[in-house]
């Protein structure tokens, strides 16, 4: 078992980089099948965490997509906040477009619920939500995750874009906080 220390916490490896890359290829293939006939696709990458997943996904997909980046903040340290902060973005550019939201992790779903509500109000054509990790036992908002890599428990994780106090994003695997 691989154990690392990040700041003041210990983490154990739960998903290695080979498993992640295999899952990225599987998600890319499924996404291509869903979007084969679509044009005017905009990918909305949720920063900071999803940039690594998005880059890997873009390299595996053979469909032309226009990437856009947006920052949503719902965590302070390892605790999820009740306040959701979404950077200002001109929602009108998404009108009549197919939107693929790429997210690293969906915990409660509150952030995605807020974003999807704004996108629907802008008359987008359709929305696909893609995430590397979901915590289905924690999802409170009524959202539909179209494609995801792994469904895990409520434990705090880092790596592959996800951080703890700004550290751990560059880890190639996904690590779970040890209790």
C-alpha positions as a Markdown table, in Angstrom:
| # | Residue | x | y | z |
|---|---|---|---|---|
| 1 | Unk | 0.0 | 0.0 | 0.0 |
| 2 | Unk | 1.4 | 3.4 | -1.0 |
| 3 | Unk | 1.1 | 6.0 | 1.8 |
| 4 | Unk | 2.0 | 9.7 | 1.4 |
| 5 | Unk | 1.9 | 12.7 | 3.7 |
| 6 | Unk | 0.5 | 16.0 | 2.4 |
| 7 | Unk | 0.8 | 18.9 | 4.8 |
| 8 | Unk | -0.6 | 17.5 | 8.1 |
| 9 | Unk | -2.5 | 14.5 | 6.7 |
| 10 | Unk | -1.7 | 11.0 | 5.6 |
| 11 | Unk | -3.2 | 9.5 | 2.5 |
| 12 | Unk | -3.3 | 6.0 | 0.9 |
| 13 | Unk | -3.4 | 5.2 | -2.8 |
| 14 | Unk | -6.9 | 3.9 | -3.9 |
| 15 | Unk | -6.7 | 4.4 | -7.7 |
| 16 | Unk | -3.4 | 4.2 | -9.5 |
| 17 | Unk | -2.5 | 6.1 | -12.7 |
| 18 | Unk | -2.9 | 3.0 | -15.0 |
| 19 | Unk | -6.5 | 2.5 | -13.7 |
| 20 | Unk | -7.2 | 6.2 | -14.2 |
| 21 | Unk | -5.9 | 6.3 | -17.8 |
| 22 | Unk | -7.9 | 3.2 | -18.7 |
| 23 | Unk | -11.0 | 4.8 | -17.3 |
| 24 | Unk | -10.3 | 8.1 | -19.2 |
| 25 | Unk | -10.2 | 6.1 | -22.4 |
| 26 | Unk | -13.4 | 4.3 | -21.6 |
| 27 | Unk | -15.2 | 7.7 | -20.8 |
| 28 | Unk | -13.8 | 9.2 | -24.1 |
| 29 | Unk | -15.1 | 6.3 | -26.1 |
| 30 | Unk | -18.6 | 6.6 | -24.5 |
| 31 | Unk | -18.6 | 10.4 | -25.0 |
| 32 | Unk | -17.7 | 10.0 | -28.7 |
| 33 | Unk | -20.6 | 7.6 | -29.1 |
| 34 | Unk | -23.0 | 10.0 | -27.5 |
| 35 | Unk | -21.8 | 13.1 | -29.4 |
| 36 | Unk | -21.0 | 11.5 | -32.8 |
| 37 | Unk | -23.5 | 13.6 | -34.8 |
| 38 | Unk | -23.3 | 16.8 | -32.7 |
| 39 | Unk | -21.6 | 20.0 | -33.8 |
| 40 | Unk | -21.1 | 23.2 | -31.9 |
| 41 | Unk | -19.7 | 21.4 | -28.8 |
| 42 | Unk | -18.3 | 23.5 | -26.0 |
| 43 | Unk | -16.5 | 21.8 | -23.1 |
| 44 | Unk | -16.8 | 23.7 | -19.8 |
| 45 | Unk | -13.8 | 22.6 | -17.7 |
| 46 | Unk | -14.3 | 23.3 | -14.0 |
| 47 | Unk | -11.1 | 24.8 | -12.6 |
| 48 | Unk | -8.9 | 24.2 | -10.7 |
| 49 | Unk | -9.3 | 20.5 | -10.3 |
| 50 | Unk | -10.6 | 19.2 | -13.6 |
| 51 | Unk | -7.7 | 20.5 | -15.8 |
| 52 | Unk | -5.7 | 17.3 | -15.6 |
| 53 | Unk | -8.7 | 15.1 | -16.3 |
| 54 | Unk | -9.8 | 17.4 | -19.2 |
| 55 | Unk | -6.4 | 17.4 | -20.8 |
| 56 | Unk | -6.3 | 13.6 | -20.7 |
| 57 | Unk | -9.8 | 13.4 | -22.0 |
| 58 | Unk | -9.1 | 15.8 | -24.9 |
| 59 | Unk | -6.2 | 13.7 | -26.0 |
| 60 | Unk | -8.4 | 10.6 | -26.2 |
| 61 | Unk | -11.4 | 12.1 | -28.1 |
| 62 | Unk | -11.6 | 12.4 | -31.8 |
| 63 | Unk | -14.3 | 15.1 | -31.9 |
| 64 | Unk | -13.7 | 18.8 | -32.3 |
| 65 | Unk | -14.6 | 20.7 | -29.1 |
| 66 | Unk | -14.1 | 24.3 | -28.0 |
| 67 | Unk | -12.7 | 24.3 | -24.4 |
| 68 | Unk | -13.8 | 27.1 | -22.0 |
| 69 | Unk | -12.7 | 27.3 | -18.3 |
| 70 | Unk | -14.7 | 28.3 | -15.3 |
| 71 | Unk | -13.8 | 28.4 | -11.6 |
| 72 | Unk | -16.2 | 27.1 | -9.0 |
| 73 | Unk | -15.3 | 27.0 | -5.3 |
| 74 | Unk | -17.1 | 24.9 | -2.8 |
| 75 | Unk | -14.3 | 23.7 | -0.4 |
| 76 | Unk | -12.3 | 25.3 | 2.4 |
| 77 | Unk | -9.5 | 22.8 | 3.2 |
| 78 | Unk | -11.1 | 19.4 | 3.4 |
| 79 | Unk | -14.6 | 20.7 | 4.4 |
| 80 | Unk | -17.3 | 21.4 | 1.8 |
| 81 | Unk | -18.7 | 24.9 | 2.2 |
| 82 | Unk | -22.4 | 25.8 | 1.9 |
| 83 | Unk | -21.5 | 28.8 | -0.2 |
| 84 | Unk | -20.9 | 28.2 | -3.9 |
| 85 | Unk | -18.8 | 30.7 | -5.7 |
| 86 | Unk | -19.0 | 30.7 | -9.5 |
| 87 | Unk | -16.7 | 33.0 | -11.5 |
| 88 | Unk | -18.4 | 35.4 | -13.8 |
| 89 | Unk | -18.9 | 34.0 | -17.2 |
| 90 | Unk | -20.9 | 35.2 | -20.2 |
| 91 | Unk | -23.6 | 32.5 | -20.2 |
| 92 | Unk | -25.0 | 33.8 | -23.5 |
| 93 | Unk | -22.1 | 32.2 | -25.5 |
| 94 | Unk | -23.6 | 28.8 | -24.7 |
| 95 | Unk | -27.0 | 29.5 | -26.3 |
| 96 | Unk | -28.0 | 26.7 | -28.7 |
| 97 | Unk | -24.7 | 24.8 | -28.0 |
| 98 | Unk | -24.1 | 21.3 | -26.7 |
| 99 | Unk | -22.2 | 21.7 | -23.4 |
| 100 | Unk | -20.0 | 19.1 | -21.9 |
| 101 | Unk | -19.2 | 19.9 | -18.3 |
| 102 | Unk | -15.9 | 18.3 | -17.2 |
| 103 | Unk | -15.5 | 18.0 | -13.4 |
| 104 | Unk | -12.9 | 16.2 | -11.3 |
| 105 | Unk | -15.2 | 15.2 | -8.4 |
| 106 | Unk | -18.9 | 15.6 | -7.6 |
| 107 | Unk | -19.6 | 15.4 | -3.9 |
| 108 | Unk | -23.0 | 16.9 | -3.0 |
| 109 | Unk | -23.7 | 18.1 | -6.5 |
| 110 | Unk | -24.6 | 21.6 | -5.3 |
| 111 | Unk | -22.0 | 23.3 | -7.5 |
| 112 | Unk | -23.2 | 21.5 | -10.6 |
| 113 | Unk | -26.8 | 22.1 | -9.8 |
| 114 | Unk | -26.1 | 25.9 | -9.6 |
| 115 | Unk | -24.1 | 25.8 | -12.9 |
| 116 | Unk | -26.6 | 23.6 | -14.8 |
| 117 | Unk | -29.5 | 25.9 | -13.7 |
| 118 | Unk | -27.7 | 28.9 | -15.1 |
| 119 | Unk | -26.9 | 27.1 | -18.4 |
| 120 | Unk | -30.5 | 25.9 | -18.8 |
| 121 | Unk | -31.7 | 29.5 | -18.4 |
| 122 | Unk | -29.4 | 30.5 | -21.3 |
| 123 | Unk | -31.2 | 28.1 | -23.6 |
| 124 | Unk | -28.3 | 25.6 | -24.3 |
| 125 | Unk | -29.1 | 22.8 | -26.7 |
| 126 | Unk | -28.1 | 20.0 | -24.3 |
| 127 | Unk | -25.8 | 19.4 | -21.3 |
| 128 | Unk | -23.6 | 16.4 | -20.5 |
| 129 | Unk | -22.0 | 16.1 | -17.2 |
| 130 | Unk | -18.8 | 14.1 | -17.0 |
| 131 | Unk | -16.7 | 13.5 | -13.8 |
| 132 | Unk | -13.8 | 11.4 | -12.9 |
| 133 | Unk | -15.1 | 10.8 | -9.3 |
| 134 | Unk | -18.6 | 10.9 | -7.9 |
| 135 | Unk | -19.7 | 10.3 | -4.3 |
| 136 | Unk | -23.2 | 9.1 | -5.0 |
| 137 | Unk | -24.0 | 8.6 | -1.3 |
| 138 | Unk | -23.5 | 12.3 | -0.8 |
| 139 | Unk | -25.2 | 13.8 | -3.9 |
| 140 | Unk | -28.1 | 15.9 | -2.5 |
| 141 | Unk | -29.0 | 17.9 | -5.5 |
| 142 | Unk | -31.0 | 16.4 | -8.3 |
| 143 | Unk | -28.4 | 16.2 | -11.1 |
| 144 | Unk | -27.7 | 13.6 | -13.6 |
| 145 | Unk | -24.0 | 12.6 | -14.1 |
| 146 | Unk | -23.9 | 11.2 | -17.7 |
| 147 | Unk | -20.4 | 9.6 | -17.5 |
| 148 | Unk | -18.1 | 9.1 | -14.5 |
| 149 | Unk | -15.0 | 7.1 | -13.8 |
| 150 | Unk | -15.4 | 5.9 | -10.2 |
| 151 | Unk | -18.1 | 6.0 | -7.5 |
| 152 | Unk | -16.4 | 6.2 | -4.1 |
| 153 | Unk | -17.5 | 6.7 | -0.5 |
| 154 | Unk | -17.6 | 9.9 | 1.4 |
| 155 | Unk | -13.9 | 10.0 | 2.4 |
| 156 | Unk | -11.7 | 13.0 | 1.4 |
| 157 | Unk | -9.4 | 12.4 | -1.5 |
| 158 | Unk | -6.6 | 14.1 | -3.4 |
| 159 | Unk | -4.5 | 13.6 | -6.5 |
| 160 | Unk | -5.2 | 13.8 | -10.2 |
| 161 | Unk | -6.2 | 17.4 | -10.0 |
| 162 | Unk | -7.8 | 17.3 | -6.5 |
| 163 | Unk | -6.0 | 19.1 | -3.7 |
| 164 | Unk | -5.7 | 19.6 | 0.0 |
| 165 | Unk | -4.8 | 23.2 | 0.9 |
| 166 | Unk | -3.4 | 23.7 | -2.6 |
| 167 | Unk | -1.2 | 20.6 | -2.5 |
| 168 | Unk | -1.5 | 17.2 | -4.1 |
| 169 | Unk | -3.0 | 18.1 | -7.5 |
| 170 | Unk | -0.1 | 16.8 | -9.5 |
| 171 | Unk | -0.2 | 13.3 | -8.0 |
| 172 | Unk | -0.8 | 10.7 | -10.8 |
| 173 | Unk | -3.0 | 8.5 | -8.6 |
| 174 | Unk | -5.9 | 9.2 | -6.4 |
| 175 | Unk | -5.3 | 9.1 | -2.6 |
| 176 | Unk | -7.8 | 8.8 | 0.3 |
| 177 | Unk | -7.3 | 10.4 | 3.7 |
| 178 | Unk | -6.4 | 8.0 | 6.3 |
| 179 | Unk | -8.3 | 8.1 | 9.5 |
